C-alpha cells in the first residue's frame, strides 16, 4: 500500500537542489600494479645497505613503509625513493630509527678500518719521510748563520730570519705530508685553524708583539750607544744594554732600571753623551744701584779666564730680569764633557764669578721686604724694646776670606765605570746586547 506522503516527499526532493560532488580523484589502476610497485621498492631497498631492514606495503597507490633505519637521513631517503616511483599516490613513513648495538658489526667495522690503516702504512711512511725531509732542509738552511749575517745588520734580526725560515718549512712539510695521503680536507682545516689561532693570539699578545717589533726597530735604528747618559721620558741613567724585550739603564744611584722597548720606541729620548760639548748656566744678582754693564763684563772675563771652559762657543752673560732690589745676571759657559765634569765645572764657575764680583765691590744683596705699619700703632725705639734695658744689635759674623777656585774638574763618573765593568763581565744566561758599535747611530 502506498504511503500518502510519498508524492509530497518526491516533490520536495525534486524541488531541493542537489549539492555538487567534491570530485575525488578516480584512478584506474591496472591489475597487479600495486604488487609490481611493492616488489620494485623492496628490490631497491634491498640494494641500499642503510635501507635493507625497511618493509614495503602498497595498496591502491598508497605506500606504507615500516621496519628500521640507522639514522634520520636514511628515513628521509627511503621516503624520497618511494615517492619518486611512478604510480605512488602518497607515502606513509612508519620507519623507526634503529638504536640497538650490533657488536659483531661494530667489531667488523673496526677490523675493516684497522685493515685499511695497515694497507695505508707504506703511504703514511712515505708521506712522513717527505715531510721530515722538507723540515730538515729548512733547519739546515736556517743554520747557515754566516749567510744571513750578510743581509741582516745585527744578531737579533739574524735570529728572527732563522726562526721564520724554520716555521715556514715546518708548515710546508706538514702540508706536503697531508697532500700525499689525500687529506685535503684536513689540510684546509689545519690552515683555517692556524689562521684563526693566529688572529686570536695576535689580539691576546698585542703588547708582546708590539714590544717585539719595537725591539727590532730599536736594534736597526740604534738611538743610543752603551754607556750613553740618557733621559727617556722621566727616567735618567746610563745605558747598560738593549735586549729583545727591554732597555736596561743604570740610574745615577747605581740601580738597574728596565724600560719596555715599546715604551722606549715611543718615548722622547734626551742623550747627553752624543755631543761632547755641553752648556751650563747659573744666575747671580747684583745690587740695583751697581753698574750692570760692568758686572756683565767682569763676569764674562772671569768665565773666559777659567781654563776648563771652551773658547768656542765663548762664555756669555745676559741680564735676565730686574728685580725689586737687584739685577739678575744669567751666565753661560761651555765645556767638553770628555775633559771636564759638568757638575764640577758649573760649581767652580759659580764660586769664581761670585768671588770676582764681591772683590770688585759689587754687592750681591738678598731680597728686601718693606713693611708698612698703621700710623695709629705706637712705635718704640729699638733700645726700649724688652724690659726697659737698652739693647744693641749683634755685630754681623765675620766673612771668611774667599777661597781660590779649584781647577780640578776632571770627569770622574762612578756610574760609567760600573756600567763598563758590568758589560765586560756579563752574567751567565744574560740576553745578548743588541747595541752594535759598528752601526751608525740614528
C-alpha positions, 0 to 999 in steps of 0.5 A, a space after each residue: 500500500 502506498 504511503 500518502 506522503 510519498 508524492 509530497 516527499 518526491 516533490 520536495 526532493 525534486 524541488 531541493 537542489 542537489 549539492 555538487 560532488 567534491 570530485 575525488 580523484 578516480 584512478 584506474 589502476 591496472 591489475 597487479 600494479 600495486 604488487 609490481 610497485 611493492 616488489 620494485 621498492 623492496 628490490 631497491 631497498 634491498 640494494 641500499 645497505 642503510 635501507 635493507 631492514 625497511 618493509 614495503 606495503 602498497 595498496 591502491 597507490 598508497 605506500 606504507 613503509 615500516 621496519 628500521 633505519 640507522 639514522 634520520 637521513 636514511 628515513 628521509 631517503 627511503 621516503 624520497 625513493 618511494 615517492 619518486 616511483 611512478 604510480 605512488 599516490 602518497 607515502 606513509 613513513 612508519 620507519 623507526 630509527 634503529 638504536 640497538 648495538 650490533 657488536 659483531 658489526 661494530 667489531 667488523 667495522 673496526 677490523 675493516 678500518 684497522 685493515 685499511 690503516 695497515 694497507 695505508 702504512 707504506 703511504 703514511 711512511 712515505 708521506 712522513 719521510 717527505 715531510 721530515 725531509 722538507 723540515 730538515 732542509 729548512 733547519 739546515 738552511 736556517 743554520 747557515 748563520 754566516 749567510 744571513 749575517 750578510 743581509 741582516 745588520 745585527 744578531 737579533 734580526 739574524 735570529 728572527 730570519 732563522 726562526 721564520 725560515 724554520 716555521 715556514 718549512 715546518 708548515 710546508 712539510 706538514 702540508 706536503 705530508 697531508 697532500 700525499 695521503 689525500 687529506 685535503 680536507 684536513 689540510 684546509 682545516 689545519 690552515 683555517 685553524 692556524 689562521 684563526 689561532 693566529 688572529 686570536 693570539 695576535 689580539 691576546 699578545 698585542 703588547 708582546 708583539 708590539 714590544 717585539 717589533 719595537 725591539 727590532 726597530 730599536 736594534 736597526 735604528 740604534 738611538 743610543 750607544 752603551 754607556 750613553 747618559 740618557 733621559 727617556 721620558 722621566 727616567 735618567 741613567 746610563 745605558 747598560 744594554 738593549 735586549 729583545 724585550 727591554 732597555 736596561 739603564 743604570 740610574 745615577 744611584 747605581 740601580 738597574 732600571 728596565 724600560 719596555 722597548 715599546 715604551 722606549 720606541 715611543 718615548 722622547 729620548 734626551 742623550 747627553 753623551 752624543 755631543 761632547 760639548 755641553 752648556 751650563 748656566 747659573 744666575 747671580 744678582 747684583 745690587 740695583 744701584 751697581 753698574 750692570 754693564 760692568 758686572 756683565 763684563 767682569 763676569 764674562 772675563 772671569 768665565 773666559 779666564 777659567 781654563 776648563 771652559 771652551 773658547 768656542 762657543 765663548 762664555 756669555 752673560 745676559 741680564 735676565 730680569 730686574 728685580 725689586 732690589 737687584 739685577 739678575 745676571 744669567 751666565 753661560 759657559 761651555 765645556 767638553 764633557 770628555 775633559 771636564 765634569 759638568 757638575 764640577 765645572 758649573 760649581 767652580 764657575 759659580 764660586 769664581 764669578 761670585 768671588 770676582 764680583 764681591 772683590 770688585 765691590 759689587 754687592 750681591 744683596 738678598 731680597 728686601 721686604 718693606 713693611 708698612 705699619 698703621 700710623 695709629 700703632 705706637 712705635 718704640 725705639 729699638 733700645 726700649 724694646 724688652 724690659 726697659 734695658 737698652 739693647 744693641 744689635 749683634 755685630 754681623 759674623 765675620 766673612 771668611 776670606 774667599 777661597 781660590 777656585 779649584 781647577 780640578 774638574 776632571 770627569 770622574 763618573 762612578 756610574 760609567 765605570 760600573 756600567 763598563 765593568 758590568 758589560 765586560 763581565 756579563 752574567 751567565 744566561 744574560 740576553 745578548 746586547 743588541 747595541 752594535 758599535 759598528 752601526 751608525 747611530 740614528 
